[in-house]
């Protein structure tokens, strides 16, 4: 089992819009690729009061590295570009790939 984690730092001014877009558009598009079997989205509790922005973690589960690799090669780039066009620098994301042991 492979877990693909995308952590997003969101401009607080777009939080509601971003959450709605994720739930109504982006997450269904990712799942429609057929490369993941499930996902969960979490709001991250800030560690320090001076932290800027609001963070979320989106965790996707794939049955195999081959499924993830196919997503990364054939679907991920277009979905990342779509996010960038919609929100620009108001959403910063970093990605982590983990394998269950």
ABEGO torsion letter per residue (X at the ends): XBBBBBBBBBBAAAAAAAAAAAAAAAAAAAAAAGABABBBBBBBBBABAABBEBBBBBBBBBABAAAAAAAAAAAAAAAAAAAAAAAEAABBBBBBBBBBX
